[in-house]
């Protein structure tokens, strides 16, 4: 058997020997040709099948990856439902209230002032003391005269000397006038006696009578001049003297009396001292007769009427107190807000209707929180205030139908603390979006947050 070799480069690779032809049959018949399996052909077909399966698998995996990526892209680009808070339209009671801080005050309070200028004694009363009508609250004495400087004192002493001299002069004039009157009286008596005897004419008698009257009037005038001079002396002496303090005569004191029975609310002038007329000394009132004053915006106060129910809360006691509006003052005032904006406000006076024993701890000037009930409805269709918004000049809300929202116009009624009355546009049990964001548009998909 020979072996063929094929030269490849510098190497010699042996080749397989050629297959021998089949041997002829020996029995003279045509023999069957035996076909031997070709091991090289089966291997090629298996490899082809494996390659085709691998290519198909790779193609399937690629197509599956492309389909999955496409689905992911579609899901990523698909708009997600907007998360919203939801609420239902319900029927029930609704209150329209306004809340504001207020303070208590005594209804009838009396500020007792000094009726005259003077030196007030120390007030012995304390806030909370009980007083009866006519009790002495304070005492006023004349104020001390001011101190005199050297020049003023010299001038005053000179005026005193002149006044004393004038008093002596007036005394001399009185004596002279008295002597002249006595002389005129004697002359009139002599003339009268002569006239009665018929030895004197009527005219001299009349002249003597006139002279007697004149001397009497002169004596009276001199007496009054003497009194004036005496008062001038007293005035000059008073200018030099210092007195009239609290330790003076009791008849010169002025007693300040309590106008009504009650309790002392405040003592404005506790210590002794000189006070001008009209100085507040003591404030008296009855703490059991309390009322509450709340200042409201004038735009809110126009909705308040006498008799409006009020609830007094956060006053420090157990449970809220009941009250009624007694008065809405007719005149408002300007007060800056916390942001510095001037606001027009008006005082609303509230009377407490609960028994005094329940709020006996309250005093004058205490801070309280007041809720005024402006309107009450027992069966009202309502939704949260956060579900309504302006749509142009009208009000609207987003109604949720399934997972889609629909913009519906609505008509509002009264507004409560958190709920608002719906007059038209929504039916009971309708679901609405509360506080919808910018993503919520008509027809948008939403989901409950």
C-alpha positions as CSV (number, residue, x, y, z in Angstrom):
1,X,0.0,0.0,0.0
2,X,1.3,3.3,-1.1
3,X,1.0,6.6,0.8
4,X,0.6,9.9,-1.0
5,X,2.1,12.9,0.4
6,X,1.2,16.5,-0.3
7,X,3.7,19.2,0.2
8,X,2.5,22.2,2.1
9,X,5.2,24.7,2.6
10,X,8.1,22.8,4.0
11,X,6.1,20.0,5.6
12,X,4.8,16.8,4.1
13,X,1.3,15.8,5.1
14,X,0.3,12.1,4.4
15,X,-3.0,11.6,2.6
16,X,-5.4,8.8,3.3
17,X,-5.1,5.7,0.9
18,X,-7.7,5.4,-1.8
19,X,-10.5,3.0,-1.1
20,X,-10.2,-0.4,-2.9
21,X,-12.9,-1.2,-5.4
22,X,-15.5,-3.8,-4.3
23,X,-14.6,-7.4,-5.1
24,X,-16.7,-9.1,-7.8
25,X,-19.0,-11.9,-6.8
26,X,-17.5,-15.4,-7.1
27,X,-20.7,-17.3,-7.8
28,X,-21.2,-15.9,-11.3
29,X,-24.3,-13.8,-10.4
30,X,-24.6,-10.2,-10.4
31,X,-23.8,-9.3,-6.8
32,X,-25.4,-6.4,-4.8
33,X,-23.2,-3.5,-4.3
34,X,-22.7,-2.8,-0.7
35,X,-22.8,0.9,0.2
36,X,-20.8,1.6,3.2
37,X,-21.8,4.6,5.4
38,X,-19.8,7.7,5.0
39,X,-18.9,8.9,8.5
40,X,-17.7,12.3,7.1
41,X,-21.2,13.2,5.6
42,X,-23.2,12.5,8.8
43,X,-21.0,14.8,10.8
44,X,-21.5,17.6,8.3
45,X,-25.2,17.3,8.5
46,X,-25.2,17.4,12.3
47,X,-23.0,20.4,12.4
48,X,-25.3,22.2,10.0
49,X,-28.3,21.4,12.1
50,X,-26.6,22.6,15.2
51,X,-25.5,25.8,13.4
52,X,-29.0,26.4,12.2
53,X,-30.4,25.8,15.7
54,X,-27.9,28.2,17.1
55,X,-28.6,30.8,14.5
56,X,-32.4,30.5,15.2
57,X,-31.9,30.6,18.9
58,X,-29.7,33.7,18.6
59,X,-32.3,35.3,16.2
60,X,-35.1,34.4,18.6
61,X,-33.3,35.9,21.6
62,X,-32.5,39.0,19.6
63,X,-36.1,39.4,18.6
64,X,-37.3,38.8,22.2
65,X,-34.8,41.4,23.5
66,X,-36.0,43.9,20.8
67,X,-39.6,43.2,21.7
68,X,-38.9,43.6,25.5
69,X,-37.0,46.9,24.8
70,X,-39.9,48.1,22.7
71,X,-42.3,47.3,25.5
72,X,-40.2,49.0,28.0
73,X,-39.8,52.1,25.9
74,X,-43.6,52.2,25.3
75,X,-44.2,51.8,29.0
76,X,-41.6,54.5,29.8
77,X,-43.1,56.9,27.3
78,X,-46.7,56.2,28.3
79,X,-48.1,59.0,30.6
80,X,-48.4,57.8,34.2
81,X,-51.6,58.5,36.1
82,X,-51.4,61.7,38.2
83,X,-51.6,61.0,41.9
84,X,-54.4,63.0,43.5
85,X,-56.3,63.2,46.8
86,X,-59.9,62.2,46.3
87,X,-63.1,63.1,48.2
88,X,-66.8,62.4,47.8
89,X,-69.6,64.9,47.8
90,X,-71.7,64.3,50.9
91,X,-74.8,65.7,52.5
92,X,-74.7,66.8,56.1
93,X,-74.6,69.8,58.5
94,X,-72.5,72.8,57.6
95,X,-71.5,75.8,59.7
96,X,-70.2,79.1,58.5
97,X,-68.1,80.5,61.4
98,X,-65.5,83.2,61.9
99,X,-62.8,82.8,64.5
100,X,-61.0,85.8,66.2
101,X,-59.3,86.6,69.5
102,X,-61.1,88.7,72.0
103,X,-60.7,89.9,75.6
104,X,-63.0,90.2,78.5
105,X,-64.0,93.5,80.1
106,X,-66.3,94.6,83.0
107,X,-69.6,96.1,81.6
108,X,-69.9,99.0,84.0
109,X,-66.5,100.4,85.1
110,X,-65.9,103.6,87.0
111,X,-62.6,105.4,86.8
112,X,-62.5,107.7,89.9
113,X,-60.4,110.8,89.3
114,X,-59.2,113.6,91.5
115,X,-61.9,116.4,91.6
116,X,-59.4,119.1,92.4
117,X,-55.6,119.6,92.4
118,X,-54.0,118.8,95.7
119,X,-51.9,116.5,97.7
120,X,-53.4,112.9,97.6
121,X,-52.8,110.6,100.5
122,X,-51.5,107.0,99.9
123,X,-54.3,104.8,98.7
124,X,-54.6,101.8,101.0
125,X,-56.8,99.7,98.7
126,X,-55.5,96.8,96.6
127,X,-56.9,95.4,93.4
128,X,-59.6,92.9,94.2
129,X,-60.7,94.7,97.4
130,X,-64.5,95.0,97.9
131,X,-65.9,98.6,98.3
132,X,-69.4,99.9,99.0
133,X,-70.9,103.0,97.6
134,X,-69.8,106.0,99.6
135,X,-66.6,104.4,101.0
136,X,-63.6,106.7,101.1
137,X,-61.1,105.7,98.3
138,X,-58.6,108.5,98.9
139,X,-58.1,111.9,100.6
140,X,-56.9,115.2,99.0
141,X,-55.3,117.9,101.0
142,X,-54.2,121.4,99.8
143,X,-50.9,121.4,98.1
144,X,-48.0,123.1,99.9
145,X,-47.1,126.6,98.7
146,X,-44.0,126.8,96.6
147,X,-40.7,127.9,98.0
148,X,-39.7,131.6,97.6
149,X,-36.4,132.8,96.4
150,X,-34.7,135.7,98.1
151,X,-36.0,138.4,95.8
152,X,-39.6,137.2,95.9
153,X,-39.5,136.8,99.7
154,X,-38.2,140.4,100.0
155,X,-41.0,141.7,97.8
156,X,-43.6,139.7,99.7
157,X,-42.3,141.0,103.0
158,X,-42.5,144.6,101.6
159,X,-46.1,144.0,100.5
160,X,-46.9,142.7,104.0
161,X,-45.5,145.8,105.6
162,X,-47.5,148.0,103.2
163,X,-50.6,146.0,104.0
164,X,-50.1,146.4,107.7
165,X,-49.6,150.2,107.3
166,X,-52.7,150.4,105.2
167,X,-54.6,148.5,108.0
168,X,-53.4,151.1,110.5
169,X,-54.4,153.9,108.2
170,X,-57.9,152.4,107.7
171,X,-58.2,152.1,111.5
172,X,-57.5,155.8,111.8
173,X,-60.0,156.6,109.1
174,X,-62.6,154.6,110.9
175,X,-62.0,156.5,114.1
176,X,-62.2,159.8,112.3
177,X,-65.4,158.8,110.5
178,X,-66.9,157.7,113.8
179,X,-66.1,161.1,115.4
180,X,-67.5,163.0,112.5
181,X,-70.7,160.9,112.7
182,X,-71.1,161.6,116.4
183,X,-70.7,165.3,115.8
184,X,-73.2,165.3,113.0
185,X,-75.6,163.4,115.1
186,X,-75.3,165.9,117.9
187,X,-75.8,168.8,115.5
188,X,-78.9,167.1,114.0
189,X,-80.4,166.6,117.5
190,X,-79.8,170.4,118.4
191,X,-81.3,171.5,115.1
192,X,-84.3,169.3,115.6
193,X,-84.9,170.7,119.1
194,X,-84.7,174.3,117.8
195,X,-87.0,173.5,114.9
196,X,-89.5,172.0,117.3
197,X,-89.5,175.3,119.3
198,X,-90.2,177.2,116.1
199,X,-87.0,179.2,116.3
200,X,-85.3,177.5,113.3
201,X,-86.2,177.4,109.7
202,X,-86.7,174.1,107.9
203,X,-83.7,174.4,105.5
204,X,-81.0,174.2,108.2
205,X,-82.7,171.2,109.7
206,X,-82.6,169.4,106.4
207,X,-79.0,170.3,105.9
208,X,-78.1,168.9,109.4
209,X,-80.0,165.7,108.6
210,X,-78.2,165.2,105.3
211,X,-74.8,165.8,107.1
212,X,-75.6,163.1,109.6
213,X,-76.4,160.5,106.9
214,X,-73.2,161.4,105.0
215,X,-71.1,160.9,108.2
216,X,-72.8,157.5,108.8
217,X,-72.0,156.3,105.2
218,X,-68.4,157.5,105.6
219,X,-68.0,155.5,108.7
220,X,-69.4,152.4,107.0
221,X,-67.0,152.9,104.1
222,X,-64.1,153.3,106.4
223,X,-65.0,150.1,108.2
224,X,-65.1,148.1,104.9
225,X,-61.8,149.7,103.9
226,X,-60.4,148.4,107.2
227,X,-61.6,144.9,106.4
228,X,-59.9,145.1,103.0
229,X,-56.7,146.2,104.6
230,X,-56.9,143.3,107.0
231,X,-57.3,140.8,104.2
232,X,-54.4,142.3,102.4
233,X,-52.3,141.7,105.5
234,X,-53.5,138.0,105.6
235,X,-52.7,137.6,101.9
236,X,-49.2,138.9,102.4
237,X,-48.7,136.7,105.5
238,X,-50.0,133.7,103.5
239,X,-47.5,134.3,100.7
240,X,-44.6,134.1,103.2
241,X,-45.9,131.1,105.1
242,X,-45.7,127.4,104.0
243,X,-48.6,125.1,105.1
244,X,-51.7,123.4,104.0
245,X,-50.2,119.9,103.8
246,X,-51.8,116.6,104.6
247,X,-51.4,117.3,108.3
248,X,-53.6,120.4,108.1
249,X,-57.1,120.9,109.4
250,X,-59.5,118.1,108.6
251,X,-62.1,120.5,107.2
252,X,-59.8,121.4,104.4
253,X,-59.5,117.8,103.2
254,X,-61.5,116.5,100.2
255,X,-62.6,112.9,100.4
256,X,-62.9,110.9,97.2
257,X,-65.8,108.5,97.6
258,X,-66.7,105.2,95.7
259,X,-69.5,105.9,93.2
260,X,-70.9,102.3,93.3
261,X,-70.5,99.1,95.2
262,X,-68.1,96.6,93.6
263,X,-64.5,95.6,93.6
264,X,-61.3,97.5,92.9
265,X,-60.1,96.7,89.5
266,X,-57.0,98.8,89.3
267,X,-55.2,101.4,91.5
268,X,-53.6,104.0,89.2
269,X,-52.2,106.3,91.9
270,X,-50.9,104.2,94.8
271,X,-48.4,106.5,96.4
272,X,-49.0,109.9,98.0
273,X,-48.2,112.9,96.0
274,X,-49.4,116.1,94.3
275,X,-51.9,115.4,91.5
276,X,-53.6,117.8,89.1
277,X,-57.4,117.9,88.8
278,X,-58.7,115.0,86.7
279,X,-55.9,112.5,87.6
280,X,-57.2,108.9,87.6
281,X,-56.9,107.4,91.1
282,X,-58.9,104.1,91.3
283,X,-61.0,102.0,88.9
284,X,-64.0,100.3,90.4
285,X,-66.4,97.7,88.8
286,X,-68.2,94.4,89.2
287,X,-66.1,91.5,87.8
288,X,-69.2,89.3,87.9
289,X,-70.7,91.4,85.1
290,X,-68.3,90.5,82.3
291,X,-68.6,90.8,78.6
292,X,-66.3,89.9,75.7
293,X,-65.1,92.3,73.0
294,X,-63.9,91.0,69.7
295,X,-62.7,93.3,66.9
296,X,-63.7,92.0,63.4
297,X,-63.0,93.2,59.9
298,X,-65.9,95.4,58.8
299,X,-66.5,93.1,55.8
300,X,-67.2,90.3,58.3
301,X,-69.0,92.4,60.9
302,X,-71.8,93.3,58.5
303,X,-72.8,89.6,58.6
304,X,-73.1,89.6,62.4
305,X,-76.4,90.5,64.1
306,X,-77.4,90.9,67.7
307,X,-78.3,87.4,68.9
308,X,-75.8,85.6,66.7
309,X,-74.5,82.5,68.6
310,X,-70.9,82.5,69.8
311,X,-68.7,79.9,71.3
312,X,-65.9,81.0,73.7
313,X,-63.0,78.5,73.7
314,X,-59.4,78.4,74.8
315,X,-60.2,80.5,77.8
316,X,-58.4,78.2,80.2
317,X,-61.3,76.5,81.8
318,X,-63.0,73.1,81.2
319,X,-65.0,73.1,78.0
320,X,-66.2,76.0,75.8
321,X,-68.7,78.6,76.9
322,X,-71.8,79.7,75.2
323,X,-72.6,83.3,74.4
324,X,-74.7,85.7,72.2
325,X,-73.8,88.8,70.4
326,X,-75.2,91.8,72.3
327,X,-74.0,94.7,70.2
328,X,-72.1,95.5,67.1
329,X,-70.7,99.0,67.6
330,X,-71.8,101.5,65.0
331,X,-68.3,103.1,64.6
332,X,-65.2,101.3,63.3
333,X,-61.5,102.1,63.7
334,X,-58.2,101.5,61.8
335,X,-55.7,99.0,63.1
336,X,-52.6,97.7,61.4
337,X,-52.5,93.9,60.7
338,X,-49.6,91.6,61.5
339,X,-48.2,92.4,58.0
340,X,-48.4,96.1,58.6
341,X,-51.5,96.7,56.4
342,X,-54.1,99.1,57.8
343,X,-57.5,97.4,58.3
344,X,-60.9,98.7,59.1
345,X,-62.3,96.9,62.2
346,X,-65.2,97.2,64.5
347,X,-65.9,96.0,68.0
348,X,-68.5,93.2,68.6
349,X,-69.7,92.8,72.1
350,X,-70.7,89.3,73.3
351,X,-72.6,88.4,76.5
352,X,-71.8,85.1,78.2
353,X,-75.0,83.1,78.6
354,X,-73.6,80.2,80.7
355,X,-74.0,80.5,84.6
356,X,-71.4,82.6,86.3
357,X,-70.2,79.7,88.4
358,X,-68.9,78.0,85.3
359,X,-66.6,81.0,84.3
360,X,-66.1,82.6,87.7
361,X,-62.3,82.3,87.2
362,X,-62.4,84.8,84.3
363,X,-61.4,88.4,85.1
364,X,-61.2,91.7,83.4
365,X,-58.9,91.9,80.4
366,X,-58.5,88.1,79.9
367,X,-57.7,86.8,76.4
368,X,-60.2,84.3,74.8
369,X,-60.8,82.7,71.4
370,X,-64.3,83.3,70.0
371,X,-66.2,81.4,67.2
372,X,-69.2,83.2,65.8
373,X,-71.7,81.1,63.9
374,X,-72.8,83.2,61.0
375,X,-74.9,80.5,59.2
376,X,-76.0,76.9,59.9
377,X,-77.3,74.3,57.5
378,X,-78.5,70.9,58.5
379,X,-78.6,69.1,55.1
380,X,-76.2,70.6,52.7
381,X,-74.4,69.0,49.7
382,X,-70.7,69.8,50.3
383,X,-67.2,69.0,49.2
384,X,-63.7,70.1,50.6
385,X,-62.7,73.7,49.7
386,X,-59.5,72.4,48.2
387,X,-61.5,70.7,45.4
388,X,-62.9,74.0,43.9
389,X,-61.0,76.5,41.9
390,X,-61.6,79.4,39.5
391,X,-62.2,78.7,35.9
392,X,-62.4,82.1,34.3
393,X,-65.2,83.9,36.0
394,X,-66.9,80.8,37.3
395,X,-66.1,78.0,39.8
396,X,-65.2,74.5,38.7
397,X,-64.1,71.1,40.0
398,X,-62.5,67.9,38.6
399,X,-64.9,65.0,38.8
400,X,-63.3,61.6,38.7
401,X,-65.0,59.0,36.4
402,X,-63.2,55.7,36.7
403,X,-59.5,56.7,36.2
404,X,-60.3,59.9,34.1
405,X,-61.1,63.4,35.3
406,X,-63.8,65.6,33.9
407,X,-63.9,69.4,34.3
408,X,-67.4,70.4,35.6
409,X,-68.7,73.9,36.3
410,X,-70.3,74.3,39.8
411,X,-72.2,76.9,41.7
412,X,-71.1,77.6,45.2
413,X,-73.1,78.5,48.3
414,X,-71.9,79.1,51.8
415,X,-68.3,78.4,52.8
416,X,-67.5,76.6,56.0
417,X,-64.2,76.1,57.8
418,X,-63.1,73.2,55.5
419,X,-66.1,72.5,53.4
420,X,-68.1,74.5,50.8
421,X,-71.7,74.2,49.8
422,X,-72.5,73.0,46.3
423,X,-75.7,74.4,44.8
424,X,-75.4,72.9,41.3
425,X,-72.9,70.9,39.2
426,X,-72.3,67.8,41.3
427,X,-74.5,65.0,42.5
428,X,-74.3,63.3,45.9
429,X,-71.5,60.7,46.1
430,X,-69.7,62.2,43.2
431,X,-65.9,61.8,43.5
432,X,-63.7,64.9,43.1
433,X,-60.0,65.6,43.1
434,X,-58.7,67.6,46.0
435,X,-55.9,70.0,45.4
436,X,-55.3,68.9,41.8
437,X,-51.8,69.8,40.5
438,X,-50.7,71.1,37.1
439,X,-50.6,67.5,35.7
440,X,-54.4,67.2,36.1
441,X,-56.1,68.3,32.9
442,X,-59.5,67.5,31.5
443,X,-59.5,63.8,30.4
444,X,-56.2,63.0,32.2
445,X,-55.7,59.7,34.0
446,X,-55.4,59.9,37.7
447,X,-55.0,57.6,40.6
448,X,-55.7,57.9,44.3
449,X,-52.7,59.0,46.3
